[in-house]
């Protein structure tokens, strides 16, 4: 059967800029859904009923029109941060047809002469402004889809605060239409408090002296986080995240999150990675809220509470990190029970009691134990010597489909600043393949 729903991408040039298939779909439709601005672009001769999106936005009235034929109007390419992508998650592919117009990103790249594949894209439509922070790197080019006419001024303020005041900003209004206009300026000298509501911002990022340098690899500097000392330190954090092994779309529980550093770096690994931070200490909750914004992952979910009680009702995780609370009765078992088949559990301990808890749990469930001992060179009189940090015991285990555990078979690491790192594996789990 032909698709009952056609999503038509329309530019700022309106109905006149549509191709023949898009016009035919609109002429044959019984009803056309869209925003008020888009519906106003339709000529009077169209017989279809116009239906503006409900506020708050809701797909239910549209999905009730399945007898069709029905059209939806959307900006540019509906599959780029648009309603087409939302509908594609709700409908089988056979029920949906999408007729895109050039996206605002394509038009902006054409105006500026920027190769589109080399430009990052960030949407601030319905998303917090700090989402941009993860993309701020010296020399980077970024396209930002604005929420409204005040977004450029707010963005200039953010860039200044982050040490990127020298960034060149180009605001492109009404791309592809008769009212198209371009505004240029530096972030620290931005001239316009408000521009047209329909705009896209192009950034050529330039860091000023003292701007934080945030690498793409795991193991951000400790001073990138606001904390009270309850922080998984940089080198241990990098090892821990390597064992957690984030991949696109996966969800992490960061239990006893402290500053939230593990969950934040997990989300920075890929835009689709998700994390839930569980923290019962009120001041540390504020640290997490600050850190997630400053480091560009405002979507990190914070649960104010202590495990295991705070775990009730949370989405099933693909991986769990326990950085605090391994000695709290029931925490390890509750996390293990909720972890999906094939998921990874990593827990760190620094005290003898915590190490004993991990060793006892491993005896029952399997997995690997690794001791991480690091040292830094520090002055001693007129010489230098190694100062040992407190050793960390790391438990790593993969949950198989049967509810038993498997291991990755990785051994401990060593290097110039690692004084010891050993790995032991339980006989019951040795050689077990990971669940696919």
TORKOL-4160 file (C-alpha; in steps of 0.2 Angstrom, whole numbers, padded with zeros to 4 digits, m for minus):
436
<pt num="1" X="0000" Y="0000" Z="0000"/>
<pt num="2" X="0006" Y="0018" Z="m0003"/>
<pt num="3" X="0012" Y="0028" Z="0012"/>
<pt num="4" X="m0003" Y="0037" Z="0019"/>
<pt num="5" X="0008" Y="0051" Z="0027"/>
<pt num="6" X="0020" Y="0062" Z="0017"/>
<pt num="7" X="0032" Y="0074" Z="0026"/>
<pt num="8" X="0036" Y="0089" Z="0014"/>
<pt num="9" X="0051" Y="0099" Z="0018"/>
<pt num="10" X="0048" Y="0118" Z="0014"/>
<pt num="11" X="0061" Y="0132" Z="0013"/>
<pt num="12" X="0059" Y="0150" Z="0017"/>
<pt num="13" X="0054" Y="0152" Z="m0002"/>
<pt num="14" X="0038" Y="0144" Z="0002"/>
<pt num="15" X="0026" Y="0134" Z="m0010"/>
<pt num="16" X="0035" Y="0142" Z="m0025"/>
<pt num="17" X="0051" Y="0133" Z="m0020"/>
<pt num="18" X="0043" Y="0116" Z="m0019"/>
<pt num="19" X="0046" Y="0102" Z="m0033"/>
<pt num="20" X="0032" Y="0094" Z="m0042"/>
<pt num="21" X="0031" Y="0078" Z="m0031"/>
<pt num="22" X="0029" Y="0089" Z="m0015"/>
<pt num="23" X="0016" Y="0100" Z="m0023"/>
<pt num="24" X="0006" Y="0085" Z="m0029"/>
<pt num="25" X="0006" Y="0078" Z="m0012"/>
<pt num="26" X="m0001" Y="0094" Z="m0004"/>
<pt num="27" X="m0014" Y="0096" Z="m0018"/>
<pt num="28" X="m0020" Y="0078" Z="m0015"/>
<pt num="29" X="m0020" Y="0078" Z="0004"/>
<pt num="30" X="m0035" Y="0079" Z="0015"/>
<pt num="31" X="m0027" Y="0087" Z="0029"/>
<pt num="32" X="m0010" Y="0096" Z="0031"/>
<pt num="33" X="m0001" Y="0098" Z="0048"/>
<pt num="34" X="0012" Y="0110" Z="0052"/>
<pt num="35" X="0017" Y="0125" Z="0061"/>
<pt num="36" X="0007" Y="0141" Z="0059"/>
<pt num="37" X="0022" Y="0149" Z="0049"/>
<pt num="38" X="0022" Y="0135" Z="0037"/>
<pt num="39" X="0004" Y="0133" Z="0035"/>
<pt num="40" X="0003" Y="0152" Z="0030"/>
<pt num="41" X="0014" Y="0148" Z="0015"/>
<pt num="42" X="0001" Y="0137" Z="0007"/>
<pt num="43" X="m0010" Y="0145" Z="m0007"/>
<pt num="44" X="m0028" Y="0147" Z="m0005"/>
<pt num="45" X="m0032" Y="0135" Z="m0019"/>
<pt num="46" X="m0027" Y="0120" Z="m0008"/>
<pt num="47" X="m0042" Y="0111" Z="m0003"/>
<pt num="48" X="m0034" Y="0102" Z="0012"/>
<pt num="49" X="m0039" Y="0106" Z="0030"/>
<pt num="50" X="m0025" Y="0115" Z="0039"/>
<pt num="51" X="m0021" Y="0109" Z="0056"/>
<pt num="52" X="m0008" Y="0118" Z="0067"/>
<pt num="53" X="0002" Y="0107" Z="0079"/>
<pt num="54" X="m0005" Y="0107" Z="0096"/>
<pt num="55" X="0004" Y="0116" Z="0111"/>
<pt num="56" X="0012" Y="0107" Z="0119"/>
<pt num="57" X="0018" Y="0097" Z="0104"/>
<pt num="58" X="0008" Y="0081" Z="0102"/>
<pt num="59" X="0008" Y="0068" Z="0087"/>
<pt num="60" X="m0008" Y="0060" Z="0093"/>
<pt num="61" X="m0020" Y="0070" Z="0082"/>
<pt num="62" X="m0009" Y="0067" Z="0067"/>
<pt num="63" X="m0008" Y="0048" Z="0070"/>
<pt num="64" X="m0027" Y="0047" Z="0072"/>
<pt num="65" X="m0028" Y="0052" Z="0053"/>
<pt num="66" X="m0021" Y="0036" Z="0047"/>
<pt num="67" X="m0035" Y="0034" Z="0033"/>
<pt num="68" X="m0025" Y="0048" Z="0024"/>
<pt num="69" X="m0019" Y="0055" Z="0013"/>
<pt num="70" X="m0011" Y="0067" Z="0025"/>
<pt num="71" X="0004" Y="0079" Z="0023"/>
<pt num="72" X="0016" Y="0087" Z="0036"/>
<pt num="73" X="0025" Y="0103" Z="0033"/>
<pt num="74" X="0042" Y="0104" Z="0040"/>
<pt num="75" X="0057" Y="0116" Z="0039"/>
<pt num="76" X="0070" Y="0111" Z="0025"/>
<pt num="77" X="0076" Y="0093" Z="0028"/>
<pt num="78" X="0063" Y="0085" Z="0040"/>
<pt num="79" X="0076" Y="0071" Z="0044"/>
<pt num="80" X="0088" Y="0084" Z="0051"/>
<pt num="81" X="0083" Y="0088" Z="0069"/>
<pt num="82" X="0065" Y="0088" Z="0062"/>
<pt num="83" X="0048" Y="0081" Z="0064"/>
<pt num="84" X="0052" Y="0068" Z="0050"/>
<pt num="85" X="0065" Y="0060" Z="0062"/>
<pt num="86" X="0052" Y="0060" Z="0076"/>
<pt num="87" X="0039" Y="0052" Z="0065"/>
<pt num="88" X="0051" Y="0039" Z="0058"/>
<pt num="89" X="0052" Y="0032" Z="0076"/>
<pt num="90" X="0034" Y="0030" Z="0077"/>
<pt num="91" X="0029" Y="0023" Z="0060"/>
<pt num="92" X="0034" Y="0009" Z="0049"/>
<pt num="93" X="0045" Y="0014" Z="0035"/>
<pt num="94" X="0031" Y="0009" Z="0022"/>
<pt num="95" X="0018" Y="0021" Z="0030"/>
<pt num="96" X="0030" Y="0036" Z="0028"/>
<pt num="97" X="0036" Y="0046" Z="0013"/>
<pt num="98" X="0048" Y="0061" Z="0016"/>
<pt num="99" X="0052" Y="0074" Z="0002"/>
<pt num="100" X="0066" Y="0085" Z="0009"/>
<pt num="101" X="0071" Y="0102" Z="0004"/>
<pt num="102" X="0088" Y="0109" Z="0006"/>
<pt num="103" X="0092" Y="0110" Z="0024"/>
<pt num="104" X="0098" Y="0126" Z="0033"/>
<pt num="105" X="0114" Y="0118" Z="0036"/>
<pt num="106" X="0116" Y="0114" Z="0017"/>
<pt num="107" X="0112" Y="0132" Z="0013"/>
<pt num="108" X="0123" Y="0139" Z="0026"/>
<pt num="109" X="0138" Y="0129" Z="0020"/>
<pt num="110" X="0135" Y="0135" Z="0002"/>
<pt num="111" X="0134" Y="0153" Z="0008"/>
<pt num="112" X="0150" Y="0152" Z="0018"/>
<pt num="113" X="0160" Y="0140" Z="0007"/>
<pt num="114" X="0162" Y="0127" Z="0021"/>
<pt num="115" X="0163" Y="0109" Z="0017"/>
<pt num="116" X="0148" Y="0102" Z="0026"/>
<pt num="117" X="0156" Y="0086" Z="0032"/>
<pt num="118" X="0169" Y="0096" Z="0041"/>
<pt num="119" X="0157" Y="0106" Z="0052"/>
<pt num="120" X="0149" Y="0100" Z="0068"/>
<pt num="121" X="0130" Y="0103" Z="0070"/>
<pt num="122" X="0121" Y="0108" Z="0086"/>
<pt num="123" X="0103" Y="0111" Z="0089"/>
<pt num="124" X="0097" Y="0122" Z="0103"/>
<pt num="125" X="0079" Y="0120" Z="0098"/>
<pt num="126" X="0072" Y="0113" Z="0114"/>
<pt num="127" X="0089" Y="0110" Z="0121"/>
<pt num="128" X="0100" Y="0119" Z="0134"/>
<pt num="129" X="0113" Y="0132" Z="0129"/>
<pt num="130" X="0127" Y="0122" Z="0137"/>
<pt num="131" X="0125" Y="0108" Z="0125"/>
<pt num="132" X="0137" Y="0118" Z="0114"/>
<pt num="133" X="0151" Y="0117" Z="0127"/>
<pt num="134" X="0156" Y="0100" Z="0121"/>
<pt num="135" X="0160" Y="0107" Z="0104"/>
<pt num="136" X="0171" Y="0121" Z="0109"/>
<pt num="137" X="0188" Y="0118" Z="0102"/>
<pt num="138" X="0201" Y="0130" Z="0095"/>
<pt num="139" X="0199" Y="0130" Z="0076"/>
<pt num="140" X="0182" Y="0121" Z="0076"/>
<pt num="141" X="0168" Y="0126" Z="0064"/>
<pt num="142" X="0151" Y="0123" Z="0071"/>
<pt num="143" X="0133" Y="0126" Z="0064"/>
<pt num="144" X="0120" Y="0131" Z="0078"/>
<pt num="145" X="0102" Y="0130" Z="0075"/>
<pt num="146" X="0094" Y="0144" Z="0085"/>
<pt num="147" X="0080" Y="0142" Z="0097"/>
<pt num="148" X="0074" Y="0160" Z="0093"/>
<pt num="149" X="0080" Y="0178" Z="0090"/>
<pt num="150" X="0089" Y="0180" Z="0107"/>
<pt num="151" X="0100" Y="0164" Z="0105"/>
<pt num="152" X="0114" Y="0173" Z="0096"/>
<pt num="153" X="0117" Y="0186" Z="0110"/>
<pt num="154" X="0115" Y="0172" Z="0123"/>
<pt num="155" X="0128" Y="0162" Z="0113"/>
<pt num="156" X="0140" Y="0176" Z="0112"/>
<pt num="157" X="0139" Y="0178" Z="0131"/>
<pt num="158" X="0143" Y="0159" Z="0134"/>
<pt num="159" X="0158" Y="0160" Z="0122"/>
<pt num="160" X="0165" Y="0175" Z="0131"/>
<pt num="161" X="0163" Y="0166" Z="0148"/>
<pt num="162" X="0171" Y="0150" Z="0141"/>
<pt num="163" X="0186" Y="0159" Z="0134"/>
<pt num="164" X="0181" Y="0159" Z="0116"/>
<pt num="165" X="0177" Y="0178" Z="0114"/>
<pt num="166" X="0188" Y="0179" Z="0099"/>
<pt num="167" X="0176" Y="0167" Z="0090"/>
<pt num="168" X="0169" Y="0174" Z="0073"/>
<pt num="169" X="0150" Y="0173" Z="0073"/>
<pt num="170" X="0140" Y="0173" Z="0057"/>
<pt num="171" X="0121" Y="0174" Z="0059"/>
<pt num="172" X="0111" Y="0169" Z="0044"/>
<pt num="173" X="0093" Y="0174" Z="0044"/>
<pt num="174" X="0079" Y="0168" Z="0033"/>
<pt num="175" X="0090" Y="0157" Z="0023"/>
<pt num="176" X="0084" Y="0154" Z="0005"/>
<pt num="177" X="0070" Y="0167" Z="0006"/>
<pt num="178" X="0068" Y="0185" Z="0001"/>
<pt num="179" X="0072" Y="0191" Z="0018"/>
<pt num="180" X="0089" Y="0182" Z="0019"/>
<pt num="181" X="0102" Y="0193" Z="0028"/>
<pt num="182" X="0119" Y="0190" Z="0036"/>
<pt num="183" X="0126" Y="0197" Z="0052"/>
<pt num="184" X="0145" Y="0195" Z="0056"/>
<pt num="185" X="0155" Y="0199" Z="0072"/>
<pt num="186" X="0166" Y="0193" Z="0085"/>
<pt num="187" X="0158" Y="0185" Z="0101"/>
<pt num="188" X="0166" Y="0198" Z="0112"/>
<pt num="189" X="0160" Y="0212" Z="0101"/>
<pt num="190" X="0143" Y="0205" Z="0096"/>
<pt num="191" X="0132" Y="0220" Z="0090"/>
<pt num="192" X="0115" Y="0213" Z="0090"/>
<pt num="193" X="0104" Y="0209" Z="0105"/>
<pt num="194" X="0090" Y="0201" Z="0095"/>
<pt num="195" X="0089" Y="0195" Z="0077"/>
<pt num="196" X="0075" Y="0187" Z="0067"/>
<pt num="197" X="0068" Y="0172" Z="0075"/>
<pt num="198" X="0072" Y="0161" Z="0060"/>
<pt num="199" X="0091" Y="0160" Z="0060"/>
<pt num="200" X="0106" Y="0149" Z="0060"/>
<pt num="201" X="0123" Y="0153" Z="0068"/>
<pt num="202" X="0140" Y="0149" Z="0061"/>
<pt num="203" X="0155" Y="0148" Z="0072"/>
<pt num="204" X="0173" Y="0148" Z="0069"/>
<pt num="205" X="0180" Y="0145" Z="0086"/>
<pt num="206" X="0195" Y="0154" Z="0092"/>
<pt num="207" X="0201" Y="0151" Z="0110"/>
<pt num="208" X="0209" Y="0166" Z="0120"/>
<pt num="209" X="0223" Y="0164" Z="0132"/>
<pt num="210" X="0218" Y="0154" Z="0147"/>
<pt num="211" X="0203" Y="0145" Z="0139"/>
<pt num="212" X="0201" Y="0127" Z="0145"/>
<pt num="213" X="0208" Y="0114" Z="0133"/>
<pt num="214" X="0196" Y="0099" Z="0134"/>
<pt num="215" X="0203" Y="0084" Z="0124"/>
<pt num="216" X="0191" Y="0072" Z="0116"/>
<pt num="217" X="0200" Y="0057" Z="0124"/>
<pt num="218" X="0194" Y="0051" Z="0142"/>
<pt num="219" X="0204" Y="0057" Z="0157"/>
<pt num="220" X="0200" Y="0076" Z="0158"/>
<pt num="221" X="0211" Y="0086" Z="0170"/>
<pt num="222" X="0205" Y="0085" Z="0187"/>
<pt num="223" X="0203" Y="0104" Z="0188"/>
<pt num="224" X="0190" Y="0103" Z="0174"/>
<pt num="225" X="0178" Y="0097" Z="0187"/>
<pt num="226" X="0171" Y="0106" Z="0203"/>
<pt num="227" X="0173" Y="0094" Z="0217"/>
<pt num="228" X="0176" Y="0092" Z="0236"/>
<pt num="229" X="0190" Y="0079" Z="0234"/>
<pt num="230" X="0177" Y="0065" Z="0230"/>
<pt num="231" X="0183" Y="0063" Z="0212"/>
<pt num="232" X="0189" Y="0048" Z="0202"/>
<pt num="233" X="0206" Y="0055" Z="0198"/>
<pt num="234" X="0212" Y="0057" Z="0180"/>
<pt num="235" X="0223" Y="0042" Z="0177"/>
<pt num="236" X="0211" Y="0030" Z="0187"/>
<pt num="237" X="0196" Y="0038" Z="0178"/>
<pt num="238" X="0204" Y="0034" Z="0161"/>
<pt num="239" X="0207" Y="0016" Z="0165"/>
<pt num="240" X="0190" Y="0015" Z="0173"/>
<pt num="241" X="0181" Y="0021" Z="0157"/>
<pt num="242" X="0192" Y="0010" Z="0146"/>
<pt num="243" X="0185" Y="m0005" Z="0156"/>
<pt num="244" X="0167" Y="0002" Z="0155"/>
<pt num="245" X="0169" Y="0004" Z="0136"/>
<pt num="246" X="0155" Y="0016" Z="0131"/>
<pt num="247" X="0148" Y="0013" Z="0113"/>
<pt num="248" X="0134" Y="0024" Z="0105"/>
<pt num="249" X="0117" Y="0024" Z="0112"/>
<pt num="250" X="0122" Y="0015" Z="0128"/>
<pt num="251" X="0116" Y="0020" Z="0146"/>
<pt num="252" X="0127" Y="0021" Z="0161"/>
<pt num="253" X="0123" Y="0021" Z="0179"/>
<pt num="254" X="0136" Y="0031" Z="0189"/>
<pt num="255" X="0132" Y="0026" Z="0207"/>
<pt num="256" X="0139" Y="0036" Z="0221"/>
<pt num="257" X="0143" Y="0049" Z="0208"/>
<pt num="258" X="0153" Y="0062" Z="0218"/>
<pt num="259" X="0157" Y="0075" Z="0205"/>
<pt num="260" X="0149" Y="0065" Z="0191"/>
<pt num="261" X="0166" Y="0063" Z="0182"/>
<pt num="262" X="0163" Y="0046" Z="0176"/>
<pt num="263" X="0145" Y="0049" Z="0169"/>
<pt num="264" X="0151" Y="0065" Z="0161"/>
<pt num="265" X="0165" Y="0058" Z="0152"/>
<pt num="266" X="0154" Y="0043" Z="0147"/>
<pt num="267" X="0142" Y="0055" Z="0138"/>
<pt num="268" X="0156" Y="0065" Z="0130"/>
<pt num="269" X="0162" Y="0049" Z="0122"/>
<pt num="270" X="0148" Y="0050" Z="0109"/>
<pt num="271" X="0133" Y="0061" Z="0107"/>
<pt num="272" X="0120" Y="0047" Z="0109"/>
<pt num="273" X="0128" Y="0040" Z="0125"/>
<pt num="274" X="0117" Y="0043" Z="0141"/>
<pt num="275" X="0121" Y="0043" Z="0159"/>
<pt num="276" X="0111" Y="0043" Z="0176"/>
<pt num="277" X="0121" Y="0050" Z="0191"/>
<pt num="278" X="0115" Y="0044" Z="0208"/>
<pt num="279" X="0121" Y="0055" Z="0222"/>
<pt num="280" X="0114" Y="0057" Z="0239"/>
<pt num="281" X="0125" Y="0072" Z="0245"/>
<pt num="282" X="0117" Y="0088" Z="0242"/>
<pt num="283" X="0133" Y="0098" Z="0239"/>
<pt num="284" X="0139" Y="0085" Z="0227"/>
<pt num="285" X="0123" Y="0086" Z="0218"/>
<pt num="286" X="0127" Y="0104" Z="0214"/>
<pt num="287" X="0144" Y="0100" Z="0208"/>
<pt num="288" X="0136" Y="0087" Z="0196"/>
<pt num="289" X="0124" Y="0100" Z="0190"/>
<pt num="290" X="0138" Y="0113" Z="0187"/>
<pt num="291" X="0150" Y="0100" Z="0179"/>
<pt num="292" X="0138" Y="0093" Z="0167"/>
<pt num="293" X="0134" Y="0110" Z="0160"/>
<pt num="294" X="0152" Y="0116" Z="0159"/>
<pt num="295" X="0158" Y="0100" Z="0150"/>
<pt num="296" X="0144" Y="0100" Z="0137"/>
<pt num="297" X="0132" Y="0086" Z="0143"/>
<pt num="298" X="0117" Y="0095" Z="0151"/>
<pt num="299" X="0107" Y="0079" Z="0147"/>
<pt num="300" X="0115" Y="0069" Z="0161"/>
<pt num="301" X="0101" Y="0064" Z="0173"/>
<pt num="302" X="0104" Y="0067" Z="0191"/>
<pt num="303" X="0095" Y="0056" Z="0204"/>
<pt num="304" X="0095" Y="0063" Z="0221"/>
<pt num="305" X="0096" Y="0048" Z="0233"/>
<pt num="306" X="0107" Y="0034" Z="0239"/>
<pt num="307" X="0108" Y="0016" Z="0231"/>
<pt num="308" X="0101" Y="0004" Z="0232"/>
<pt num="309" X="0084" Y="0013" Z="0236"/>
<pt num="310" X="0087" Y="0026" Z="0223"/>
<pt num="311" X="0089" Y="0013" Z="0209"/>
<pt num="312" X="0070" Y="0009" Z="0209"/>
<pt num="313" X="0061" Y="0013" Z="0193"/>
<pt num="314" X="0077" Y="0018" Z="0183"/>
<pt num="315" X="0080" Y="0013" Z="0165"/>
<pt num="316" X="0089" Y="m0003" Z="0163"/>
<pt num="317" X="0108" Y="0001" Z="0161"/>
<pt num="318" X="0120" Y="m0006" Z="0148"/>
<pt num="319" X="0134" Y="m0002" Z="0161"/>
<pt num="320" X="0136" Y="0002" Z="0179"/>
<pt num="321" X="0150" Y="0011" Z="0188"/>
<pt num="322" X="0150" Y="0010" Z="0207"/>
<pt num="323" X="0162" Y="0023" Z="0213"/>
<pt num="324" X="0156" Y="0025" Z="0231"/>
<pt num="325" X="0146" Y="0013" Z="0242"/>
<pt num="326" X="0153" Y="m0004" Z="0238"/>
<pt num="327" X="0152" Y="m0008" Z="0256"/>
<pt num="328" X="0134" Y="m0003" Z="0258"/>
<pt num="329" X="0123" Y="m0018" Z="0260"/>
<pt num="330" X="0114" Y="m0023" Z="0244"/>
<pt num="331" X="0122" Y="m0010" Z="0232"/>
<pt num="332" X="0132" Y="m0022" Z="0222"/>
<pt num="333" X="0118" Y="m0035" Z="0221"/>
<pt num="334" X="0105" Y="m0022" Z="0216"/>
<pt num="335" X="0116" Y="m0016" Z="0202"/>
<pt num="336" X="0120" Y="m0033" Z="0196"/>
<pt num="337" X="0101" Y="m0038" Z="0196"/>
<pt num="338" X="0096" Y="m0023" Z="0185"/>
<pt num="339" X="0111" Y="m0024" Z="0173"/>
<pt num="340" X="0106" Y="m0030" Z="0156"/>
<pt num="341" X="0112" Y="m0046" Z="0149"/>
<pt num="342" X="0129" Y="m0042" Z="0141"/>
<pt num="343" X="0131" Y="m0027" Z="0151"/>
<pt num="344" X="0147" Y="m0022" Z="0161"/>
<pt num="345" X="0149" Y="m0018" Z="0179"/>
<pt num="346" X="0165" Y="m0009" Z="0186"/>
<pt num="347" X="0167" Y="m0005" Z="0204"/>
<pt num="348" X="0182" Y="0004" Z="0212"/>
<pt num="349" X="0187" Y="0003" Z="0230"/>
<pt num="350" X="0201" Y="0013" Z="0240"/>
<pt num="351" X="0198" Y="0006" Z="0258"/>
<pt num="352" X="0202" Y="m0011" Z="0265"/>
<pt num="353" X="0184" Y="m0014" Z="0268"/>
<pt num="354" X="0179" Y="m0009" Z="0251"/>
<pt num="355" X="0193" Y="m0021" Z="0243"/>
<pt num="356" X="0186" Y="m0035" Z="0254"/>
<pt num="357" X="0168" Y="m0032" Z="0248"/>
<pt num="358" X="0174" Y="m0033" Z="0230"/>
<pt num="359" X="0184" Y="m0048" Z="0233"/>
<pt num="360" X="0170" Y="m0057" Z="0242"/>
<pt num="361" X="0157" Y="m0052" Z="0228"/>
<pt num="362" X="0169" Y="m0059" Z="0215"/>
<pt num="363" X="0171" Y="m0075" Z="0224"/>
<pt num="364" X="0152" Y="m0077" Z="0221"/>
<pt num="365" X="0149" Y="m0069" Z="0204"/>
<pt num="366" X="0166" Y="m0070" Z="0196"/>
<pt num="367" X="0175" Y="m0056" Z="0186"/>
<pt num="368" X="0192" Y="m0049" Z="0187"/>
<pt num="369" X="0201" Y="m0039" Z="0201"/>
<pt num="370" X="0215" Y="m0026" Z="0196"/>
<pt num="371" X="0225" Y="m0016" Z="0208"/>
<pt num="372" X="0230" Y="0001" Z="0201"/>
<pt num="373" X="0245" Y="0009" Z="0210"/>
<pt num="374" X="0251" Y="0026" Z="0204"/>
<pt num="375" X="0265" Y="0037" Z="0209"/>
<pt num="376" X="0270" Y="0055" Z="0205"/>
<pt num="377" X="0287" Y="0063" Z="0205"/>
<pt num="378" X="0288" Y="0076" Z="0219"/>
<pt num="379" X="0303" Y="0086" Z="0227"/>
<pt num="380" X="0312" Y="0079" Z="0242"/>
<pt num="381" X="0325" Y="0091" Z="0248"/>
<pt num="382" X="0336" Y="0095" Z="0233"/>
<pt num="383" X="0331" Y="0079" Z="0224"/>
<pt num="384" X="0315" Y="0071" Z="0218"/>
<pt num="385" X="0306" Y="0055" Z="0223"/>
<pt num="386" X="0290" Y="0045" Z="0219"/>
<pt num="387" X="0275" Y="0049" Z="0230"/>
<pt num="388" X="0263" Y="0035" Z="0230"/>
<pt num="389" X="0244" Y="0038" Z="0228"/>
<pt num="390" X="0232" Y="0027" Z="0238"/>
<pt num="391" X="0230" Y="0011" Z="0227"/>
<pt num="392" X="0213" Y="0007" Z="0219"/>
<pt num="393" X="0206" Y="m0010" Z="0218"/>
<pt num="394" X="0195" Y="m0012" Z="0202"/>
<pt num="395" X="0182" Y="m0025" Z="0199"/>
<pt num="396" X="0176" Y="m0028" Z="0181"/>
<pt num="397" X="0163" Y="m0041" Z="0176"/>
<pt num="398" X="0152" Y="m0044" Z="0161"/>
<pt num="399" X="0134" Y="m0051" Z="0164"/>
<pt num="400" X="0130" Y="m0066" Z="0153"/>
<pt num="401" X="0113" Y="m0071" Z="0147"/>
<pt num="402" X="0112" Y="m0084" Z="0160"/>
<pt num="403" X="0114" Y="m0071" Z="0174"/>
<pt num="404" X="0132" Y="m0077" Z="0177"/>
<pt num="405" X="0148" Y="m0067" Z="0173"/>
<pt num="406" X="0161" Y="m0066" Z="0160"/>
<pt num="407" X="0177" Y="m0057" Z="0159"/>
<pt num="408" X="0187" Y="m0047" Z="0146"/>
<pt num="409" X="0203" Y="m0056" Z="0149"/>
<pt num="410" X="0212" Y="m0040" Z="0151"/>
<pt num="411" X="0227" Y="m0039" Z="0162"/>
<pt num="412" X="0233" Y="m0025" Z="0173"/>
<pt num="413" X="0244" Y="m0011" Z="0166"/>
<pt num="414" X="0261" Y="m0004" Z="0170"/>
<pt num="415" X="0271" Y="0011" Z="0165"/>
<pt num="416" X="0283" Y="0024" Z="0171"/>
<pt num="417" X="0271" Y="0031" Z="0184"/>
<pt num="418" X="0263" Y="0014" Z="0189"/>
<pt num="419" X="0272" Y="0006" Z="0203"/>
<pt num="420" X="0261" Y="m0010" Z="0202"/>
<pt num="421" X="0246" Y="m0016" Z="0193"/>
<pt num="422" X="0241" Y="m0034" Z="0195"/>
<pt num="423" X="0226" Y="m0044" Z="0189"/>
<pt num="424" X="0218" Y="m0060" Z="0195"/>
<pt num="425" X="0203" Y="m0070" Z="0187"/>
<pt num="426" X="0192" Y="m0082" Z="0196"/>
<pt num="427" X="0193" Y="m0100" Z="0190"/>
<pt num="428" X="0174" Y="m0100" Z="0187"/>
<pt num="429" X="0174" Y="m0086" Z="0174"/>
<pt num="430" X="0191" Y="m0089" Z="0166"/>
<pt num="431" X="0189" Y="m0090" Z="0147"/>
<pt num="432" X="0171" Y="m0086" Z="0147"/>
<pt num="433" X="0166" Y="m0077" Z="0131"/>
<pt num="434" X="0157" Y="m0061" Z="0132"/>
<pt num="435" X="0138" Y="m0060" Z="0129"/>
<pt num="436" X="0135" Y="m0053" Z="0111"/>
